[in-house]
């Protein structure tokens, strides 16, 4: 298993229980959706799986690493090496060109500027933005911005890609194209993909969909992955 | 590049902040330029007086501050005195009001003056830039300090009228940026004549020879000792200033000046730093989401701190650059105006320019620390919720 969560809880002050004993297992190369209504705890779960937030209880293991035990100092490094993120919108740093946005993880990985340029350019070509590399986010359409965000999420070859409503701000046609692209790229690279959404269109693209309600997993189809 | 683009995106705010620092650094540069000039005068004075015990007469009951040939001969007898240089000093223009750099008519005995030059340090020597010293026996001739020549628009061959007498300019001294720039050097007998002509008392006394100032040239390390010997052995009525006393007085003046520069620097720090802190805090607030994205991607706290510090340092440096530039313009402007009056009042030295710019950059960096720390501490999840 690439990703394992066991009995994950998240308590907020005033006794709000955002997650209440969530357990799930995602195999290598799976394309998994997490669906549920607003407030069901799906975004909180994604943040914990993405090591952006810490659970109040339970364990999370990514690629064999028990992340809940890592200190704050190591979490950024783990995100840098193992994870890629695509958020809903306003994903890109507005003052950086598409190319510079995609190069960001490589900059933090201390990759040489020349090598970073080559990798970022290849990642942008893979999402069909090779002729928009020097554009600022404000000069790109919503779909193009999300494609650049996908290129950035994949440029460091992460084992796990996490997305939070990646099609939320897009029209249906653009959303469909973007999903097809995502699906193709992660399966080509054997990467695992977990997406939080309430868009049924996204749900239909997934290998399986985990449904959440009131901080618990309501329905969890069996993993079809072998490992 | 990212830094410059971030700053350009908020160009009005950045511009105002940069301007705030620039104004502080401008004050620092102009004040510093004045201090540098005065420091230079003091240093010139120190070099001049490091080999000299200055001797004047307290004038006694008649208040005639004159030294007689017997006095000079007595000074020469003091062990350790290599030479005694004599001057007759008069204000160049008796009707002049306050002058930033006062100008004097200095009567010298040329052979005596040139001998004395060989005993004083090279940095205290005066050199003729144009023309030459007068020949022995020549009268009504003058060698001008550079500031006098400039202010009065006189060159070699021109005539200078002072105290109702005309002098032919035979030479102009090299600029020293120190006191001798304001001197008009003439033959001692001519100066004595001017002094006697202007005073019925002196006329009636019918003195054969006198001077107003004497300088006993000594080895710098012996200055205090020889001054003590003079004080105990010579007749009463001399005012003696040892090189060490003068150096101490100069040191105090320099300290006072440097404190003044530091003071204006501190104002620059307070004003500039506050505006940088304010700007950077606003920037952190505006870019919360951007910081969240960077942290989600894997930027560490130190990555974020470095980015914000670099930005505030650049703001500081731009402010410093602009401030020193404006300061140079102001100094050039004032000097252009006062050059016409004789002497530059401000000097923008390379060290002052470098100090101003590095000071501003360090200031920017320090002012960026708190906002950078706040940015680094942002919780990525909370930051990502910002739109």
HADDOCK unambig.tbl for C-alpha pairs under 7 A between the chains (distance, minus, plus):
assign (segid A and resid 52 and name CA) (segid B and resid 296 and name CA) 6.59 0.50 0.50
assign (segid A and resid 52 and name CA) (segid B and resid 380 and name CA) 6.29 0.50 0.50
assign (segid A and resid 52 and name CA) (segid B and resid 381 and name CA) 6.22 0.50 0.50
assign (segid A and resid 53 and name CA) (segid B and resid 381 and name CA) 6.78 0.50 0.50
assign (segid A and resid 76 and name CA) (segid B and resid 295 and name CA) 6.98 0.50 0.50
assign (segid A and resid 76 and name CA) (segid B and resid 298 and name CA) 4.39 0.50 0.50
assign (segid A and resid 76 and name CA) (segid B and resid 299 and name CA) 6.14 0.50 0.50
assign (segid A and resid 76 and name CA) (segid B and resid 300 and name CA) 5.69 0.50 0.50
assign (segid A and resid 77 and name CA) (segid B and resid 298 and name CA) 5.98 0.50 0.50
assign (segid A and resid 79 and name CA) (segid B and resid 296 and name CA) 7.00 0.50 0.50
assign (segid A and resid 79 and name CA) (segid B and resid 297 and name CA) 6.34 0.50 0.50
assign (segid A and resid 79 and name CA) (segid B and resid 298 and name CA) 5.17 0.50 0.50
assign (segid A and resid 80 and name CA) (segid B and resid 297 and name CA) 5.95 0.50 0.50
assign (segid A and resid 80 and name CA) (segid B and resid 298 and name CA) 4.38 0.50 0.50
assign (segid A and resid 84 and name CA) (segid B and resid 297 and name CA) 6.83 0.50 0.50
assign (segid A and resid 85 and name CA) (segid B and resid 297 and name CA) 6.87 0.50 0.50
assign (segid A and resid 91 and name CA) (segid B and resid 293 and name CA) 6.93 0.50 0.50
assign (segid A and resid 93 and name CA) (segid B and resid 290 and name CA) 5.66 0.50 0.50
assign (segid A and resid 95 and name CA) (segid B and resid 2 and name CA) 6.77 0.50 0.50
assign (segid A and resid 95 and name CA) (segid B and resid 5 and name CA) 6.14 0.50 0.50
assign (segid A and resid 95 and name CA) (segid B and resid 6 and name CA) 5.99 0.50 0.50
assign (segid A and resid 96 and name CA) (segid B and resid 2 and name CA) 6.53 0.50 0.50
assign (segid A and resid 105 and name CA) (segid B and resid 297 and name CA) 6.10 0.50 0.50
assign (segid A and resid 105 and name CA) (segid B and resid 298 and name CA) 6.75 0.50 0.50
assign (segid A and resid 108 and name CA) (segid B and resid 298 and name CA) 6.98 0.50 0.50
assign (segid A and resid 108 and name CA) (segid B and resid 299 and name CA) 5.91 0.50 0.50
